[in-house]
């Protein structure tokens, strides 16, 4: 998504930054055993409900789009080094 690492923790809420941040929160929740509050802390001190909302939103987007599901699956494989 070509955004800087510092944008993930910034307070910026533009769609160009917020959506990739939501994806990153989703991936963090799926690939780690960190708690919701800990994930929120790692993303600039966000509330655990923000992390939950991000996870729910991306889960819904995956259900609604095979292309997006494929993209997320590829991201997971890349992170896992597969």
Biopython code that builds the backbone (N, CA, C, O; Angstrom):
import numpy as np
from Bio.PDB.StructureBuilder import StructureBuilder

atoms = [
    (1, "UNK", "N", (0.808, -1.210, 0.000)),
    (1, "UNK", "CA", (0.000, 0.000, 0.000)),
    (1, "UNK", "C", (0.849, 1.272, 0.000)),
    (1, "UNK", "O", (0.323, 2.384, -0.034)),
    (2, "UNK", "N", (2.156, 1.089, 0.039)),
    (2, "UNK", "CA", (3.097, 2.216, -0.064)),
    (2, "UNK", "C", (2.863, 3.312, 0.969)),
    (2, "UNK", "O", (2.842, 4.497, 0.634)),
    (3, "UNK", "N", (2.688, 2.911, 2.217)),
    (3, "UNK", "CA", (2.639, 3.917, 3.281)),
    (3, "UNK", "C", (3.808, 3.680, 4.223)),
    (3, "UNK", "O", (4.320, 2.567, 4.344)),
    (4, "UNK", "N", (4.210, 4.736, 4.875)),
    (4, "UNK", "CA", (5.362, 4.658, 5.780)),
    (4, "UNK", "C", (4.963, 3.978, 7.086)),
    (4, "UNK", "O", (3.804, 4.019, 7.500)),
    (5, "UNK", "N", (5.944, 3.357, 7.719)),
    (5, "UNK", "CA", (5.682, 2.688, 8.991)),
    (5, "UNK", "C", (5.109, 3.657, 10.026)),
    (5, "UNK", "O", (4.224, 3.290, 10.798)),
    (6, "UNK", "N", (5.607, 4.878, 10.041)),
    (6, "UNK", "CA", (5.103, 5.836, 11.038)),
    (6, "UNK", "C", (3.633, 6.191, 10.806)),
    (6, "UNK", "O", (2.956, 6.642, 11.730)),
    (7, "UNK", "N", (3.131, 5.994, 9.581)),
    (7, "UNK", "CA", (1.710, 6.258, 9.321)),
    (7, "UNK", "C", (0.806, 5.253, 10.028)),
    (7, "UNK", "O", (-0.345, 5.563, 10.337)),
    (8, "UNK", "N", (1.322, 4.048, 10.285)),
    (8, "UNK", "CA", (0.521, 3.054, 10.996)),
    (8, "UNK", "C", (0.213, 3.486, 12.425)),
    (8, "UNK", "O", (-0.819, 3.104, 12.978)),
    (9, "UNK", "N", (1.084, 4.266, 13.017)),
    (9, "UNK", "CA", (0.874, 4.699, 14.398)),
    (9, "UNK", "C", (0.412, 6.149, 14.489)),
    (9, "UNK", "O", (0.164, 6.650, 15.586)),
    (10, "UNK", "N", (0.296, 6.823, 13.360)),
    (10, "UNK", "CA", (-0.100, 8.236, 13.373)),
    (10, "UNK", "C", (-1.591, 8.374, 13.663)),
    (10, "UNK", "O", (-2.334, 7.392, 13.661)),
    (11, "UNK", "N", (-2.001, 9.585, 13.905)),
    (11, "UNK", "CA", (-3.409, 9.869, 14.155)),
    (11, "UNK", "C", (-4.177, 10.128, 12.863)),
    (11, "UNK", "O", (-5.384, 10.368, 12.896)),
    (12, "UNK", "N", (-3.485, 10.082, 11.726)),
    (12, "UNK", "CA", (-4.132, 10.333, 10.433)),
    (12, "UNK", "C", (-5.224, 9.307, 10.192)),
    (12, "UNK", "O", (-5.062, 8.122, 10.483)),
    (13, "UNK", "N", (-6.359, 9.793, 9.646)),
    (13, "UNK", "CA", (-7.489, 8.901, 9.429)),
    (13, "UNK", "C", (-7.966, 8.899, 7.986)),
    (13, "UNK", "O", (-9.091, 8.486, 7.703)),
    (14, "UNK", "N", (-7.114, 9.360, 7.070)),
    (14, "UNK", "CA", (-7.511, 9.309, 5.666)),
    (14, "UNK", "C", (-7.622, 7.850, 5.236)),
    (14, "UNK", "O", (-6.940, 6.981, 5.779)),
    (15, "UNK", "N", (-8.474, 7.594, 4.272)),
    (15, "UNK", "CA", (-8.699, 6.205, 3.832)),
    (15, "UNK", "C", (-7.412, 5.564, 3.329)),
    (15, "UNK", "O", (-7.197, 4.366, 3.509)),
    (16, "UNK", "N", (-6.555, 6.367, 2.698)),
    (16, "UNK", "CA", (-5.294, 5.839, 2.159)),
    (16, "UNK", "C", (-4.393, 5.296, 3.259)),
    (16, "UNK", "O", (-3.535, 4.451, 3.002)),
    (17, "UNK", "N", (-4.582, 5.773, 4.476)),
    (17, "UNK", "CA", (-3.794, 5.287, 5.611)),
    (17, "UNK", "C", (-4.615, 4.376, 6.512)),
    (17, "UNK", "O", (-4.115, 3.355, 6.983)),
    (18, "UNK", "N", (-5.864, 4.735, 6.754)),
    (18, "UNK", "CA", (-6.691, 3.986, 7.702)),
    (18, "UNK", "C", (-6.957, 2.550, 7.240)),
    (18, "UNK", "O", (-6.916, 1.627, 8.053)),
    (19, "UNK", "N", (-7.225, 2.352, 5.959)),
    (19, "UNK", "CA", (-7.547, 1.000, 5.506)),
    (19, "UNK", "C", (-6.339, 0.064, 5.582)),
    (19, "UNK", "O", (-6.471, -1.056, 6.076)),
    (20, "UNK", "N", (-5.167, 0.493, 5.104)),
    (20, "UNK", "CA", (-3.995, -0.374, 5.300)),
    (20, "UNK", "C", (-3.697, -0.634, 6.783)),
    (20, "UNK", "O", (-3.237, -1.718, 7.143)),
    (21, "UNK", "N", (-3.957, 0.355, 7.637)),
    (21, "UNK", "CA", (-3.773, 0.169, 9.080)),
    (21, "UNK", "C", (-4.734, -0.895, 9.588)),
    (21, "UNK", "O", (-4.354, -1.735, 10.404)),
    (22, "UNK", "N", (-5.980, -0.869, 9.112)),
    (22, "UNK", "CA", (-6.944, -1.883, 9.518)),
    (22, "UNK", "C", (-6.500, -3.269, 9.072)),
    (22, "UNK", "O", (-6.656, -4.244, 9.808)),
    (23, "UNK", "N", (-5.951, -3.355, 7.875)),
    (23, "UNK", "CA", (-5.439, -4.638, 7.393)),
    (23, "UNK", "C", (-4.293, -5.106, 8.288)),
    (23, "UNK", "O", (-4.221, -6.281, 8.651)),
    (24, "UNK", "N", (-3.407, -4.190, 8.638)),
    (24, "UNK", "CA", (-2.277, -4.544, 9.508)),
    (24, "UNK", "C", (-2.764, -5.007, 10.879)),
    (24, "UNK", "O", (-2.215, -5.953, 11.444)),
    (25, "UNK", "N", (-3.787, -4.349, 11.415)),
    (25, "UNK", "CA", (-4.354, -4.784, 12.688)),
    (25, "UNK", "C", (-4.963, -6.174, 12.555)),
    (25, "UNK", "O", (-4.800, -7.018, 13.436)),
    (26, "UNK", "N", (-5.660, -6.405, 11.458)),
    (26, "UNK", "CA", (-6.249, -7.725, 11.201)),
    (26, "UNK", "C", (-5.158, -8.793, 11.171)),
    (26, "UNK", "O", (-5.267, -9.827, 11.829)),
    (27, "UNK", "N", (-4.110, -8.527, 10.400)),
    (27, "UNK", "CA", (-3.018, -9.491, 10.290)),
    (27, "UNK", "C", (-2.342, -9.729, 11.642)),
    (27, "UNK", "O", (-1.993, -10.860, 11.978)),
    (28, "UNK", "N", (-2.165, -8.669, 12.401)),
    (28, "UNK", "CA", (-1.557, -8.799, 13.727)),
    (28, "UNK", "C", (-2.417, -9.676, 14.620)),
    (28, "UNK", "O", (-1.900, -10.527, 15.343)),
    (29, "UNK", "N", (-3.714, -9.475, 14.571)),
    (29, "UNK", "CA", (-4.632, -10.287, 15.384)),
    (29, "UNK", "C", (-4.617, -11.744, 14.950)),
    (29, "UNK", "O", (-4.650, -12.646, 15.788)),
    (30, "UNK", "N", (-4.567, -11.978, 13.637)),
    (30, "UNK", "CA", (-4.594, -13.335, 13.109)),
    (30, "UNK", "C", (-3.270, -14.080, 13.322)),
    (30, "UNK", "O", (-3.273, -15.293, 13.535)),
    (31, "UNK", "N", (-2.158, -13.374, 13.268)),
    (31, "UNK", "CA", (-0.853, -14.030, 13.244)),
    (31, "UNK", "C", (-0.096, -13.994, 14.571)),
    (31, "UNK", "O", (0.982, -14.578, 14.690)),
    (32, "UNK", "N", (-0.655, -13.314, 15.559)),
    (32, "UNK", "CA", (-0.002, -13.266, 16.869)),
    (32, "UNK", "C", (-1.022, -13.617, 17.941)),
    (32, "UNK", "O", (-2.216, -13.746, 17.668)),
    (33, "UNK", "N", (-0.534, -13.768, 19.151)),
    (33, "UNK", "CA", (-1.459, -13.981, 20.265)),
    (33, "UNK", "C", (-1.508, -12.750, 21.173)),
    (33, "UNK", "O", (-1.827, -12.847, 22.358)),
    (34, "UNK", "N", (-1.183, -11.589, 20.589)),
    (34, "UNK", "CA", (-1.248, -10.345, 21.357)),
    (34, "UNK", "C", (-2.704, -10.028, 21.701)),
    (34, "UNK", "O", (-3.614, -10.346, 20.935)),
    (35, "UNK", "N", (-2.910, -9.409, 22.840)),
    (35, "UNK", "CA", (-4.255, -8.996, 23.245)),
    (35, "UNK", "C", (-4.697, -7.791, 22.417)),
    (35, "UNK", "O", (-3.873, -7.092, 21.828)),
    (36, "UNK", "N", (-5.997, -7.562, 22.382)),
    (36, "UNK", "CA", (-6.518, -6.397, 21.659)),
    (36, "UNK", "C", (-5.920, -5.090, 22.187)),
    (36, "UNK", "O", (-5.520, -4.244, 21.387)),
    (37, "UNK", "N", (-5.845, -4.896, 23.524)),
    (37, "UNK", "CA", (-5.234, -3.652, 24.022)),
    (37, "UNK", "C", (-3.766, -3.520, 23.608)),
    (37, "UNK", "O", (-3.315, -2.416, 23.302)),
    (38, "UNK", "N", (-3.014, -4.621, 23.591)),
    (38, "UNK", "CA", (-1.605, -4.575, 23.210)),
    (38, "UNK", "C", (-1.461, -4.215, 21.725)),
    (38, "UNK", "O", (-0.591, -3.425, 21.356)),
    (39, "UNK", "N", (-2.313, -4.794, 20.883)),
    (39, "UNK", "CA", (-2.282, -4.445, 19.468)),
    (39, "UNK", "C", (-2.597, -2.963, 19.301)),
    (39, "UNK", "O", (-1.923, -2.266, 18.544)),
    (40, "UNK", "N", (-3.614, -2.484, 20.003)),
    (40, "UNK", "CA", (-3.959, -1.064, 19.947)),
    (40, "UNK", "C", (-2.799, -0.180, 20.359)),
    (40, "UNK", "O", (-2.546, 0.849, 19.733)),
    (41, "UNK", "N", (-2.094, -0.575, 21.410)),
    (41, "UNK", "CA", (-0.918, 0.179, 21.863)),
    (41, "UNK", "C", (0.142, 0.243, 20.777)),
    (41, "UNK", "O", (0.747, 1.292, 20.556)),
    (42, "UNK", "N", (0.368, -0.870, 20.100)),
    (42, "UNK", "CA", (1.384, -0.934, 19.052)),
    (42, "UNK", "C", (1.012, -0.086, 17.836)),
    (42, "UNK", "O", (1.887, 0.305, 17.063)),
    (43, "UNK", "N", (-0.251, 0.193, 17.665)),
    (43, "UNK", "CA", (-0.713, 1.026, 16.560)),
    (43, "UNK", "C", (-1.054, 2.438, 17.032)),
    (43, "UNK", "O", (-2.084, 2.996, 16.655)),
    (44, "UNK", "N", (-0.198, 2.994, 17.841)),
    (44, "UNK", "CA", (-0.332, 4.394, 18.225)),
    (44, "UNK", "C", (-1.262, 4.666, 19.380)),
    (44, "UNK", "O", (-1.820, 5.757, 19.486)),
    (45, "UNK", "N", (-1.437, 3.685, 20.249)),
    (45, "UNK", "CA", (-2.264, 3.901, 21.432)),
    (45, "UNK", "C", (-3.751, 3.846, 21.154)),
    (45, "UNK", "O", (-4.537, 4.497, 21.843)),
    (46, "UNK", "N", (-4.141, 3.085, 20.164)),
    (46, "UNK", "CA", (-5.560, 2.978, 19.838)),
    (46, "UNK", "C", (-6.270, 2.067, 20.834)),
    (46, "UNK", "O", (-5.667, 1.186, 21.449)),
    (47, "UNK", "N", (-7.550, 2.307, 20.969)),
    (47, "UNK", "CA", (-8.385, 1.545, 21.889)),
    (47, "UNK", "C", (-8.598, 0.123, 21.359)),
    (47, "UNK", "O", (-8.563, -0.110, 20.151)),
    (48, "UNK", "N", (-8.815, -0.811, 22.268)),
    (48, "UNK", "CA", (-9.029, -2.200, 21.843)),
    (48, "UNK", "C", (-10.262, -2.338, 20.951)),
    (48, "UNK", "O", (-10.315, -3.233, 20.107)),
    (49, "UNK", "N", (-11.255, -1.461, 21.126)),
    (49, "UNK", "CA", (-12.449, -1.532, 20.280)),
    (49, "UNK", "C", (-12.127, -1.138, 18.837)),
    (49, "UNK", "O", (-12.782, -1.609, 17.907)),
    (50, "UNK", "N", (-11.133, -0.287, 18.646)),
    (50, "UNK", "CA", (-10.695, 0.078, 17.301)),
    (50, "UNK", "C", (-10.091, -1.137, 16.607)),
    (50, "UNK", "O", (-10.337, -1.370, 15.423)),
    (51, "UNK", "N", (-9.307, -1.902, 17.340)),
    (51, "UNK", "CA", (-8.707, -3.123, 16.792)),
    (51, "UNK", "C", (-9.802, -4.129, 16.448)),
    (51, "UNK", "O", (-9.754, -4.765, 15.396)),
    (52, "UNK", "N", (-10.773, -4.270, 17.320)),
    (52, "UNK", "CA", (-11.882, -5.189, 17.082)),
    (52, "UNK", "C", (-12.677, -4.764, 15.847)),
    (52, "UNK", "O", (-13.047, -5.602, 15.025)),
    (53, "UNK", "N", (-12.937, -3.470, 15.721)),
    (53, "UNK", "CA", (-13.650, -2.951, 14.551)),
    (53, "UNK", "C", (-12.862, -3.246, 13.270)),
    (53, "UNK", "O", (-13.434, -3.682, 12.271)),
    (54, "UNK", "N", (-11.553, -3.006, 13.307)),
    (54, "UNK", "CA", (-10.706, -3.260, 12.139)),
    (54, "UNK", "C", (-10.766, -4.734, 11.750)),
    (54, "UNK", "O", (-10.908, -5.059, 10.571)),
    (55, "UNK", "N", (-10.659, -5.618, 12.725)),
    (55, "UNK", "CA", (-10.698, -7.057, 12.453)),
    (55, "UNK", "C", (-12.045, -7.447, 11.850)),
    (55, "UNK", "O", (-12.101, -8.198, 10.875)),
    (56, "UNK", "N", (-13.116, -6.942, 12.425)),
    (56, "UNK", "CA", (-14.456, -7.257, 11.917)),
    (56, "UNK", "C", (-14.645, -6.736, 10.493)),
    (56, "UNK", "O", (-15.222, -7.424, 9.650)),
    (57, "UNK", "N", (-14.166, -5.533, 10.224)),
    (57, "UNK", "CA", (-14.313, -4.924, 8.901)),
    (57, "UNK", "C", (-13.555, -5.718, 7.851)),
    (57, "UNK", "O", (-14.098, -6.018, 6.787)),
    (58, "UNK", "N", (-12.308, -6.060, 8.138)),
    (58, "UNK", "CA", (-11.504, -6.802, 7.165)),
    (58, "UNK", "C", (-12.079, -8.205, 6.972)),
    (58, "UNK", "O", (-12.094, -8.714, 5.851)),
    (59, "UNK", "N", (-12.551, -8.833, 8.045)),
    (59, "UNK", "CA", (-13.200, -10.145, 7.933)),
    (59, "UNK", "C", (-14.395, -10.067, 6.992)),
    (59, "UNK", "O", (-14.584, -10.946, 6.152)),
    (60, "UNK", "N", (-15.187, -9.037, 7.127)),
    (60, "UNK", "CA", (-16.357, -8.843, 6.268)),
    (60, "UNK", "C", (-15.934, -8.604, 4.814)),
    (60, "UNK", "O", (-16.539, -9.147, 3.890)),
    (61, "UNK", "N", (-14.903, -7.797, 4.622)),
    (61, "UNK", "CA", (-14.412, -7.525, 3.266)),
    (61, "UNK", "C", (-13.887, -8.798, 2.606)),
    (61, "UNK", "O", (-14.056, -8.992, 1.402)),
    (62, "UNK", "N", (-13.251, -9.663, 3.394)),
    (62, "UNK", "CA", (-12.762, -10.951, 2.885)),
    (62, "UNK", "C", (-13.944, -11.818, 2.433)),
    (62, "UNK", "O", (-13.878, -12.468, 1.390)),
    (63, "UNK", "N", (-15.017, -11.825, 3.218)),
    (63, "UNK", "CA", (-16.199, -12.612, 2.874)),
    (63, "UNK", "C", (-16.856, -12.110, 1.591)),
    (63, "UNK", "O", (-17.426, -12.891, 0.830)),
    (64, "UNK", "N", (-16.771, -10.805, 1.359)),
    (64, "UNK", "CA", (-17.478, -10.188, 0.230)),
    (64, "UNK", "C", (-16.681, -10.116, -1.058)),
    (64, "UNK", "O", (-17.237, -9.781, -2.104)),
    (65, "UNK", "N", (-15.386, -10.424, -1.009)),
    (65, "UNK", "CA", (-14.565, -10.287, -2.212)),
    (65, "UNK", "C", (-13.517, -11.390, -2.282)),
    (65, "UNK", "O", (-12.610, -11.463, -1.453)),
    (66, "UNK", "N", (-13.663, -12.240, -3.285)),
    (66, "UNK", "CA", (-12.684, -13.304, -3.492)),
    (66, "UNK", "C", (-11.310, -12.716, -3.813)),
    (66, "UNK", "O", (-10.287, -13.242, -3.376)),
    (67, "UNK", "N", (-11.295, -11.627, -4.576)),
    (67, "UNK", "CA", (-10.031, -10.985, -4.940)),
    (67, "UNK", "C", (-9.325, -10.452, -3.695)),
    (67, "UNK", "O", (-8.113, -10.611, -3.552)),
    (68, "UNK", "N", (-10.076, -9.823, -2.798)),
    (68, "UNK", "CA", (-9.496, -9.296, -1.562)),
    (68, "UNK", "C", (-9.034, -10.450, -0.671)),
    (68, "UNK", "O", (-7.971, -10.373, -0.054)),
    (69, "UNK", "N", (-9.827, -11.512, -0.603)),
    (69, "UNK", "CA", (-9.457, -12.700, 0.182)),
    (69, "UNK", "C", (-8.116, -13.253, -0.305)),
    (69, "UNK", "O", (-7.249, -13.589, 0.501)),
    (70, "UNK", "N", (-7.954, -13.343, -1.606)),
    (70, "UNK", "CA", (-6.712, -13.830, -2.203)),
    (70, "UNK", "C", (-5.543, -12.912, -1.830)),
    (70, "UNK", "O", (-4.449, -13.383, -1.518)),
    (71, "UNK", "N", (-5.784, -11.612, -1.864)),
    (71, "UNK", "CA", (-4.744, -10.634, -1.519)),
    (71, "UNK", "C", (-4.302, -10.809, -0.061)),
    (71, "UNK", "O", (-3.106, -10.793, 0.231)),
    (72, "UNK", "N", (-5.255, -10.973, 0.843)),
    (72, "UNK", "CA", (-4.941, -11.151, 2.266)),
    (72, "UNK", "C", (-4.217, -12.483, 2.487)),
    (72, "UNK", "O", (-3.256, -12.549, 3.253)),
    (73, "UNK", "N", (-4.675, -13.534, 1.820)),
    (73, "UNK", "CA", (-4.006, -14.833, 1.946)),
    (73, "UNK", "C", (-2.548, -14.736, 1.495)),
    (73, "UNK", "O", (-1.662, -15.328, 2.112)),
    (74, "UNK", "N", (-2.306, -13.990, 0.419)),
    (74, "UNK", "CA", (-0.929, -13.802, -0.050)),
    (74, "UNK", "C", (-0.096, -13.009, 0.942)),
    (74, "UNK", "O", (1.086, -13.295, 1.131)),
    (75, "UNK", "N", (-0.705, -12.015, 1.575)),
    (75, "UNK", "CA", (0.016, -11.246, 2.610)),
    (75, "UNK", "C", (0.409, -12.155, 3.769)),
    (75, "UNK", "O", (1.526, -12.075, 4.280)),
    (76, "UNK", "N", (-0.506, -13.009, 4.174)),
    (76, "UNK", "CA", (-0.222, -13.932, 5.283)),
    (76, "UNK", "C", (0.915, -14.872, 4.909)),
    (76, "UNK", "O", (1.807, -15.113, 5.723)),
    (77, "UNK", "N", (0.899, -15.409, 3.686)),
    (77, "UNK", "CA", (1.975, -16.285, 3.235)),
    (77, "UNK", "C", (3.302, -15.538, 3.218)),
    (77, "UNK", "O", (4.331, -16.095, 3.600)),
    (78, "UNK", "N", (3.287, -14.287, 2.782)),
    (78, "UNK", "CA", (4.504, -13.494, 2.721)),
    (78, "UNK", "C", (5.065, -13.256, 4.121)),
    (78, "UNK", "O", (6.270, -13.376, 4.343)),
    (79, "UNK", "N", (4.193, -12.921, 5.052)),
    (79, "UNK", "CA", (4.636, -12.687, 6.431)),
    (79, "UNK", "C", (5.209, -13.958, 7.039)),
    (79, "UNK", "O", (6.201, -13.914, 7.768)),
    (80, "UNK", "N", (4.584, -15.092, 6.738)),
    (80, "UNK", "CA", (5.040, -16.371, 7.264)),
    (80, "UNK", "C", (6.271, -16.897, 6.524)),
    (80, "UNK", "O", (6.898, -17.865, 6.954)),
    (81, "UNK", "N", (6.605, -16.252, 5.415)),
    (81, "UNK", "CA", (7.776, -16.689, 4.651)),
    (81, "UNK", "C", (7.513, -17.919, 3.794)),
    (81, "UNK", "O", (8.428, -18.695, 3.517)),
    (82, "UNK", "N", (6.297, -18.091, 3.387)),
    (82, "UNK", "CA", (5.915, -19.269, 2.565)),
    (82, "UNK", "C", (5.994, -18.946, 1.093)),
    (82, "UNK", "O", (5.712, -19.804, 0.257)),
]
sb = StructureBuilder()
sb.init_structure("model")
sb.init_model(0)
sb.init_chain("A")
sb.init_seg("    ")
for serial, (resi, resn, name, xyz) in enumerate(atoms, 1):
    if name == "N":
        sb.init_residue(resn, " ", resi, " ")
    sb.init_atom(name, np.array(xyz, "f"), 0.0, 1.0, " ", f" {name:<3s}", serial, name[0])
structure = sb.get_structure()
